[in-house]
Amino acid sequence: MRPVYDGYCFSRFAKHTLYNSSMCLYYLGEMRKAKVFLAPEKYMDPASDHDSSKLQQLFDIAEDDLADNVIDTYLAEETFYLGNLAQNINLNKSAKYNEEQLLSMLYYLGYLTIDPALSDQDGLSLKIPNKFMSRLFAQCTANLKLKPSAIFKEQKLDISPLLDGASDISAFADSCTVFLTAIFTNQVLTHMSEMALNLTLHTKLSSMRGVIAELQKSLRIPGKGEKFADLVITVNRGKRNESIYLIELRYAAKKDATEARIESLKKEATEQVGTYKSALEFKDKNVMAYAMIFSGSECVYCG
């Protein structure tokens, strides 16, 4: 429950974070009724913003380019700096929110929280509190930036190796390079990062028939606790030939993509995806695990 519901902080002097009690109670109630383990991220209080629509509404009433700035900061996995929290914000005001007002509203409504480690007497550093809120930012990014783009719609991914249950997915990896290069060359997303690559591939796969894609899927690893896999792709679900492709992504900027750096990322991703393959969720299932390493938008290794 901790990575999904915990993480809230309301003072730069705080030593501990808080859980969202409403979400916790709803989840525990559902699990009590089901009498089996339930994945916390799949059971959210109905009062929460499941589909990121409230978050998008806030972006709609903000000044031009502010939403882009927030999305870029999210994709870079950086914090948001705010000198002072805005007071007495009027939700019905006709003028658009400035940066201080938008970040304050994101804080007041729980989309962001205080990061005590980076805050000081001159201002507050705000961050996304947990996996649930991070998922809302991901949905919002997909809805505002990716799905409306003609480039995103026109470009294809070659998922035929996945649908065939093949172990050689090099054709899929090559198509990822072509697809991502088009997205970032045309500045559909302006900030390239591991998070951006992961989100873009997940959003595209989710729009294609025949595959079920999960982003940052929660996995229970014996002896290691809960871990989150970058990309889990299920094909032919419910059929005899059902297969799962477990993919761990790593990214290096072009300027940093030395041979030694690529080898280091390859080793790191391979070890991690090997651990993920032992998850309880994959017991008795046909799982194929891969490390994919990107230099910029180019997939330089898939194995």
C-alpha positions, 0 to 999 in steps of 0.5 A, a space after each residue: 500500500 505504501 507506494 500507492 497511497 503514502 507519500 503526503 507531506 504538509 510541512 517542510 519540517 515534517 519527518 514522516 509522510 502520511 497515507 491517504 486515509 480514504 483510499 486506504 479504508 476503501 481498499 481494505 474494505 474491498 479486500 475484506 469483501 473479496 477475502 483474497 489479496 488485491 493489488 492496491 493500485 487497482 482499487 481506488 476510492 471512487 472519490 479519487 480522480 480515476 481518469 485524470 479528468 480533474 487534473 486536465 480541467 486544471 490545466 485547461 484554466 492555466 496560462 498558455 504553456 504552463 501545462 507543457 511545463 508541468 508535463 516536462 517536469 513530470 517526464 524529467 522526474 524533477 520537483 516543482 519549485 514554488 515561492 509561496 502557496 497562493 491564498 484564496 483561489 477562486 475556482 470561478 475566476 475568469 482570468 487564467 491561473 498563473 504558475 503560482 496558482 496552478 501549482 498551489 491548486 495541484 498541492 491543495 487537491 493532492 496531486 502534489 505534496 511538499 518535498 522537505 529535503 529540497 524545501 527551505 525558508 525561501 520556498 517549497 519544493 513540490 513533488 508527486 506523492 505516490 504511484 497513483 498520482 504519478 499514474 494520473 499525470 501519465 494519463 493526462 500527458 497521454 490525453 493532452 500530448 500524445 493521443 491528439 497528435 496526427 504523428 502519433 496516430 499515423 506511426 505504427 508499431 510492428 507487434 506481429 512478433 508478439 502476436 505470434 508468441 515469438 522469442 525474437 522481437 527485433 522487428 518490434 524493437 526496430 519499429 519502436 525506434 522509428 516510432 519514437 524518432 517520429 514522436 520526438 523529431 516532431 516535438 509531440 513530446 519535447 522532453 526525452 527521458 526514460 519516463 517519456 519513452 516508457 509512457 509513449 510506448 505504453 500509450 501506443 500499445 494500449 491503442 492497438 488491438 490484440 495486446 494488453 499493455 500495463 505501465 509500471 505494473 506492481 509485482 510481488 517478488 518472493 523475498 524482495 517485496 513489491 517491485 514495479 515493472 516498466 512494461 508488461 505486454 500480454 497477448 492472446 489473453 485467455 487463450 491457450 497460446 497466451 504469452 506475456 512479454 516483460 520489458 525493462 527499459 533503460 535510457 541514455 542521452 546521445 551524448 552520454 551513450 558510451 559503450 561502457 554506459 550502454 553495457 552498464 545499463 544492459 547489465 542493470 536491466 537484465 538483472 532486474 528483469 530476471 528478478 521480475 520474472 519470478 513474480 507471483 503474478 507470473 506463476 504458471 504463465 508463459 513469460 518472456 523477459 527482455 532488456 531494451 536499451 535506448 540511446 535517445 530514441 534509438 533502441 541499441 539493444 534488445 535481448 
